[in-house]
Amino acid sequence: MLQIRRDAEIHAEEGGWFSARWHFSFDRYRDPDQMGIGPLRVFNDDRLVAGADWPMHPHADVEGLTYVVEGTFEHADSLGQDGTLQPGGVQRMTLGSGALHSERNGSKTEPMRFLQFWILPDTPSLSPSVEQRQFTREDRRGRLLKVIGPEGGDVVAVHQDAATY
């Protein structure tokens, strides 16, 4: 059953160098009534101050999907598939059999905001991989633009019956 949650009901986290809104249980926030919806396990709205980074950390059997709202998002990982995204950029990191990764605000002067979704892939223990694509404002202007889907091709591929517009 779908549930409407008001802004005040969504968990807010402040860490000095980051602030976040966590819609489902995540990290030290635990709510047994908010564990995700189907294969969707994480829906975070994260902000990092200028120059801040989440250092390398491990994950496994999840696909991390990132959409950059503002600022410069820098990604590094144990696969050597580092990358940078600007607003409108989308990244999928498959962390099937396990990998390390970090996220950093690439600007020393401006804040960064990104949305991050974690979904359970339809197949466990997939080989770790990264795909990212930059969608411009012009790509998005005046239409609903699909940016993630299982078919790949013009959209970032995901290993689940899921799509993001």
One Martini backbone bead per residue (centre of mass of N, CA, C, O) as a GRO file, in nm:
protein
  165
    1MET     BB    1   0.096   0.037   0.023
    2LEU     BB    2   0.055   0.356  -0.013
    3GLN     BB    3   0.229   0.641   0.138
    4ILE     BB    4   0.192   0.945   0.288
    5ARG     BB    5   0.463   1.176   0.337
    6ARG     BB    6   0.568   1.419   0.513
    7ASP     BB    7   0.830   1.617   0.549
    8ALA     BB    8   0.851   1.576   0.871
    9GLU     BB    9   0.875   1.241   0.824
   10ILE     BB   10   1.153   1.283   0.712
   11HIS     BB   11   1.468   1.210   0.750
   12ALA     BB   12   1.716   1.404   0.914
   13GLU     BB   13   2.068   1.472   0.839
   14GLU     BB   14   2.360   1.582   1.025
   15GLY     BB   15   2.738   1.617   0.948
   16GLY     BB   16   2.844   1.913   0.856
   17TRP     BB   17   2.941   1.813   0.546
   18PHE     BB   18   2.638   1.706   0.565
   19SER     BB   19   2.309   1.660   0.421
   20ALA     BB   20   1.991   1.475   0.479
   21ARG     BB   21   1.733   1.274   0.317
   22TRP     BB   22   1.569   0.981   0.450
   23HIS     BB   23   1.310   0.771   0.347
   24PHE     BB   24   1.478   0.530   0.447
   25SER     BB   25   1.648   0.312   0.584
   26PHE     BB   26   1.978   0.435   0.699
   27ASP     BB   27   2.228   0.350   0.852
   28ARG     BB   28   2.139   0.486   1.165
   29TYR     BB   29   1.859   0.477   1.039
   30ARG     BB   30   1.565   0.326   1.198
   31ASP     BB   31   1.261   0.191   1.030
   32PRO     BB   32   1.041  -0.069   1.005
   33ASP     BB   33   0.830   0.110   0.815
   34GLN     BB   34   1.113   0.202   0.634
   35MET     BB   35   1.251  -0.033   0.394
   36GLY     BB   36   1.084   0.011   0.138
   37ILE     BB   37   1.004  -0.072  -0.218
   38GLY     BB   38   1.059  -0.347  -0.296
   39PRO     BB   39   1.369  -0.303  -0.455
   40LEU     BB   40   1.359  -0.040  -0.299
   41ARG     BB   41   1.596   0.086  -0.039
   42VAL     BB   42   1.688   0.380  -0.149
   43PHE     BB   43   1.610   0.742  -0.067
   44ASN     BB   44   1.824   1.012  -0.129
   45ASP     BB   45   1.897   1.354  -0.013
   46ASP     BB   46   2.207   1.499  -0.088
   47ARG     BB   47   2.458   1.711   0.081
   48LEU     BB   48   2.761   1.886   0.001
   49VAL     BB   49   3.013   2.048   0.079
   50ALA     BB   50   3.276   2.196  -0.008
   51GLY     BB   51   3.509   1.929  -0.070
   52ALA     BB   52   3.353   1.691   0.007
   53ASP     BB   53   3.371   1.338   0.135
   54TRP     BB   54   3.317   1.002   0.072
   55PRO     BB   55   3.484   0.756   0.145
   56MET     BB   56   3.578   0.465   0.101
   57HIS     BB   57   3.327   0.202   0.043
   58PRO     BB   58   3.127  -0.075   0.085
   59HIS     BB   59   2.944  -0.296  -0.146
   60ALA     BB   60   2.657  -0.525  -0.210
   61ASP     BB   61   2.391  -0.625  -0.390
   62VAL     BB   62   2.369  -0.338  -0.553
   63GLU     BB   63   2.215  -0.049  -0.705
   64GLY     BB   64   2.350   0.263  -0.774
   65LEU     BB   65   2.159   0.565  -0.812
   66THR     BB   66   2.245   0.879  -0.972
   67TYR     BB   67   2.141   1.229  -0.933
   68VAL     BB   68   2.228   1.545  -1.042
   69VAL     BB   69   2.133   1.865  -0.931
   70GLU     BB   70   2.406   1.998  -0.801
   71GLY     BB   71   2.709   2.042  -0.917
   72THR     BB   72   3.006   1.829  -0.853
   73PHE     BB   73   3.037   1.489  -0.929
   74GLU     BB   74   3.257   1.255  -0.776
   75HIS     BB   75   3.400   0.940  -0.879
   76ALA     BB   76   3.528   0.648  -0.705
   77ASP     BB   77   3.697   0.321  -0.755
   78SER     BB   78   3.815  -0.019  -0.755
   79LEU     BB   79   3.786  -0.026  -1.091
   80GLY     BB   80   3.877   0.258  -1.231
   81GLN     BB   81   3.579   0.428  -1.272
   82ASP     BB   82   3.607   0.726  -1.295
   83GLY     BB   83   3.402   1.037  -1.238
   84THR     BB   84   3.206   1.314  -1.384
   85LEU     BB   85   2.923   1.520  -1.279
   86GLN     BB   86   2.656   1.708  -1.368
   87PRO     BB   87   2.379   1.842  -1.402
   88GLY     BB   88   2.186   1.554  -1.513
   89GLY     BB   89   2.345   1.331  -1.410
   90VAL     BB   90   2.402   0.970  -1.450
   91GLN     BB   91   2.437   0.677  -1.228
   92ARG     BB   92   2.558   0.332  -1.237
   93MET     BB   93   2.627   0.099  -0.966
   94THR     BB   94   2.743  -0.219  -0.964
   95LEU     BB   95   2.752  -0.422  -0.644
   96GLY     BB   96   2.745  -0.724  -0.640
   97SER     BB   97   3.032  -0.877  -0.546
   98GLY     BB   98   3.183  -0.608  -0.495
   99ALA     BB   99   3.284  -0.270  -0.383
  100LEU     BB  100   3.452   0.036  -0.400
  101HIS     BB  101   3.352   0.379  -0.299
  102SER     BB  102   3.326   0.732  -0.391
  103GLU     BB  103   3.216   1.066  -0.291
  104ARG     BB  104   3.244   1.402  -0.442
  105ASN     BB  105   3.300   1.734  -0.421
  106GLY     BB  106   3.446   1.911  -0.694
  107SER     BB  107   3.409   2.167  -0.519
  108LYS     BB  108   3.560   2.438  -0.323
  109THR     BB  109   3.282   2.653  -0.330
  110GLU     BB  110   3.041   2.450  -0.388
  111PRO     BB  111   2.770   2.287  -0.362
  112MET     BB  112   2.609   1.956  -0.339
  113ARG     BB  113   2.346   1.768  -0.517
  114PHE     BB  114   2.191   1.439  -0.461
  115LEU     BB  115   2.035   1.153  -0.584
  116GLN     BB  116   1.970   0.832  -0.418
  117PHE     BB  117   1.942   0.493  -0.537
  118TRP     BB  118   1.853   0.167  -0.421
  119ILE     BB  119   1.870  -0.154  -0.579
  120LEU     BB  120   1.772  -0.467  -0.640
  121PRO     BB  121   1.876  -0.696  -0.829
  122ASP     BB  122   1.766  -0.966  -1.035
  123THR     BB  123   2.077  -1.048  -0.984
  124PRO     BB  124   2.308  -1.194  -0.812
  125SER     BB  125   2.648  -1.129  -0.824
  126LEU     BB  126   2.736  -0.919  -1.001
  127SER     BB  127   2.942  -0.752  -1.179
  128PRO     BB  128   3.114  -0.488  -1.142
  129SER     BB  129   2.984  -0.156  -1.243
  130VAL     BB  130   2.984   0.138  -1.468
  131GLU     BB  131   2.740   0.398  -1.553
  132GLN     BB  132   2.742   0.708  -1.744
  133ARG     BB  133   2.536   1.012  -1.797
  134GLN     BB  134   2.479   1.312  -1.974
  135PHE     BB  135   2.213   1.538  -1.918
  136THR     BB  136   2.070   1.800  -2.051
  137ARG     BB  137   1.858   2.056  -2.047
  138GLU     BB  138   1.771   2.011  -2.342
  139ASP     BB  139   1.691   1.712  -2.312
  140ARG     BB  140   1.458   1.794  -2.083
  141ARG     BB  141   1.303   1.998  -2.235
  142GLY     BB  142   0.953   1.954  -2.258
  143ARG     BB  143   1.003   1.660  -2.115
  144LEU     BB  144   0.990   1.321  -2.050
  145LEU     BB  145   1.292   1.169  -1.937
  146LYS     BB  146   1.452   0.887  -1.984
  147VAL     BB  147   1.747   0.755  -1.783
  148ILE     BB  148   1.633   0.472  -1.669
  149GLY     BB  149   1.674   0.118  -1.773
  150PRO     BB  150   1.675  -0.218  -1.882
  151GLU     BB  151   1.755  -0.156  -2.198
  152GLY     BB  152   1.923   0.080  -2.241
  153GLY     BB  153   2.115   0.267  -2.453
  154ASP     BB  154   1.979   0.582  -2.404
  155VAL     BB  155   2.003   0.453  -2.122
  156VAL     BB  156   2.061   0.362  -1.815
  157ALA     BB  157   2.135   0.059  -1.702
  158VAL     BB  158   1.927  -0.190  -1.532
  159HIS     BB  159   1.882  -0.478  -1.300
  160GLN     BB  160   1.558  -0.406  -1.350
  161ASP     BB  161   1.211  -0.337  -1.322
  162ALA     BB  162   1.309  -0.014  -1.395
  163ALA     BB  163   1.244   0.350  -1.382
  164THR     BB  164   1.367   0.682  -1.481
  165TYR     BB  165   1.258   1.043  -1.534
   0.00000   0.00000   0.00000
